[in-house]
Amino acid sequence: MNTILHTIAQFATILLLVPAAYLVLLAVASVIRRQTVERTSAVSAETRIAVVIPAHNEQALLPAALRSIEGARREGVRVGVFVIADNCDDATAAIAREAGAAVMERRGIEDGRGKPFALRWFFDRHRSALVDYDLIALLDADSVVDADFFRQVSAAMDDPSVEVAQAYYGASNVEASWRAALSEVALSVSHHLRALGRNAIGSTAGLKGNGMVFRAELLLKEGWRAESLVEDLEQSIVLLEKGIRVRYLPGAVLRGEMASGAEAAESQRRRWEGGRAQLLRRYVPRLLRLLLRPDHRVAAADALLDLVTPPLVGYTSLLAVSGLAAYAAGFFDLAVALCIGCLYMALISVQAMLMVGAPRACWVALAKLPLFVAWKLGFYLRLLREIIRGPRGGSGSGADGGGGWNRTPRDAEGAVSAVNLWEGLTGPMSRLHAMRRSRFWRTQIRVTDPTKRVIDIVVSLAALGALSPLFAATALAIWIEDRGPVFFRQTRVGLNGRLFSMWKFRSMYRDAEARKAALAVRNRHAVAVTFKMKDDPRVTRVGRVIRKFSIDELPQLINVLRGEMALIGPRPPVPAEVAKYRSIELRRLRVKPGLSCLWQIAGRADIDFAGQVRLDLEYIHSAHLMNDLIILAKTVPAVLAARGAY
């Protein structure tokens, strides 16, 4: 009986160690391949690259992606940017247009929402926009490309045998948490070491979902046909069936945000595992048939092994648990074999980290590996329970991946942290420091109170009635000066990136926007994203008076009544400014913009942009009705004092 059990255990151990043997083979091959791969820089002729970015409500991270693309433009490479704004209800499209990208908006297609369907729609409907390009690069909206990215891509694709390529896709936020740092460790194995090794044995490197590069004629002819939750893996297999193998480009580097919290990581992992299960059911029989073709035998076997090999941490944990079970059963030879497998997996991770030059945060995060393993085991147990019992309710992902956009929450969209945002502020802040120390200043974080909306409506109606004579006098003075329009409407970015038209009394000459570029060198906030200037020549005589006492802002009481603004909140920016925002600055858009705010009562334009951001985030963190009333009460004397107004 014991012999039979040992034989069964031996067979199970061999099966368990097949992925380990496969990974060791790739690790050895990657070293050989690395010696033959050199970072290229020469481009034989001008290469035209179309960058296609599918995006759904990506206002938080798209600006950084577009800035990195702009910074990577090089002589000999012409880059065009196309953003697919798929059912967006934020400022994604406006931000992309402000940055000079071509924007294709897709709306109301409920039965096919999500990245693969957006790509299929784009290549089916807008292929004419791409006919003048040589290459098409698919990037995610949270991508940040290295400065030499496009030159590396262009030089590598000079090889006519390369039809599809994959850049190195790493993590951009390794400092955010140990979980994100460990994600970079995993990516160094799957996206670099394994990709190098797979190319070295004559197989495809595989697509990774971001940083995918295609010859334009290929993608325009074939279109995008993958529809699963892991569309990159599916597209790799579809290409392999056509005899097309993906070339890995280690010199072309881009990075994106990884999940840094447990909830976001589980959501992401659930999608990946669900998508992998779909592919196993759909493509394993097709890959087995492909094994019968001699010219595809190695690549098909590699694709099968790649598909069935679990993620490294989960697989290593499985080997460790199996080794302990073998030891407890008295099968010491099998326990030793499984432990050796675990050791090799650890060495492969270290090898990959050394190959990509992993930052210090990744090495430090290895100390948290036991926590990650415990979380991973718990996740797989929960997943197994759901498979047995059936999922609780609908996940919304759909069986075939057609349930829509499943976005992992990003750090840029999180709540403001409780850091001391007052540190390092410049400008006349003494009154604000005193107010913050006051017993009336509340620091509890509260959800938006309906009472605030009632107060906004009541105060706005009362102010419009009481100030109607001032409105009439101001309108008349503006019209008399240059017979131009009295009001000025400008597109601004409101709550959660929604665009709206903000009303103001016109305080500038009618050609003010056309003259703005010529005055950029005199911008008082030149180091930031806002435009402020003393003695601005575009301001009319009446405008100087009404701007001094903020009379020009009073028509925004109409915006308050319409619910687009509040009496108190961060001032609404224009889309061009939002396009330059970093992650922390985008947090200002998490609350409704206001007529007045903390920095308006602390010095207005005398507060630099960094100070404005810090004060706005302090307000958001300390959101409370009493704080609004304090700011509202201090707004009138601050306006009458006219300090920092120009």
Buried (B, 14 or more C-beta within 10 A) or exposed (E): EEEEEBEEBBEBBEEBBEBBEBBBBBBBBBBEBBEEBEEBEEBEEEBBBBBBBBBBBBBBBBBBBBBBBEEBBBEBBBBBBBBBBBBBEBBBBBBBBBBEBBBBEBEEEEEBBBBBBBBBBBBEEBBEBBEEBBBBBBBBBBBBBBEBBBBBBBBBBEEEEBBBBBBBBBBBBBEBBBBBBBBBBBBBBBBBBBBBBBBBBEBBBBBBBBBBBBBBBBBBEBEBEBBBBBBBBBBBBBBBBEEBBBBBBBBBBBBBBBBBBBEBBBBBBBBBBBBBBBBBEEBBEBBEEBBEEEEBEBBBBBBBBBBEBBBBBBBBBBBBEBBEBBBEBEBEEBBEBBBBBBEBBBEBBBBBBEBBEBBEBBEEBBEBBEBBBEBBBEBBEEBEEEEEEEEEEEBEBBEEBBBBBBBBBBBBBBEBEEEEBBEEBEBEBEEBEEBBEEEEBBEEEEEEEEEBBEBBBEBBEEBBEEBEEEBEEBBEBBBEBEEEEBEBEEBBBBBBBBBBEBBBBBBBBEEBEEEBEEBEEBBBBEEBBBBBBEEBEBBBEBBBBBBBBBBBBBBBBBBBBEBBBBBBBBBBBBBBBBBBBBBBBBBBBBBBBBBBBBBBBBBBBBBBBBBBBBBBBBBBBBBBBEBBBBBBEBBEEBBEEEBBBB
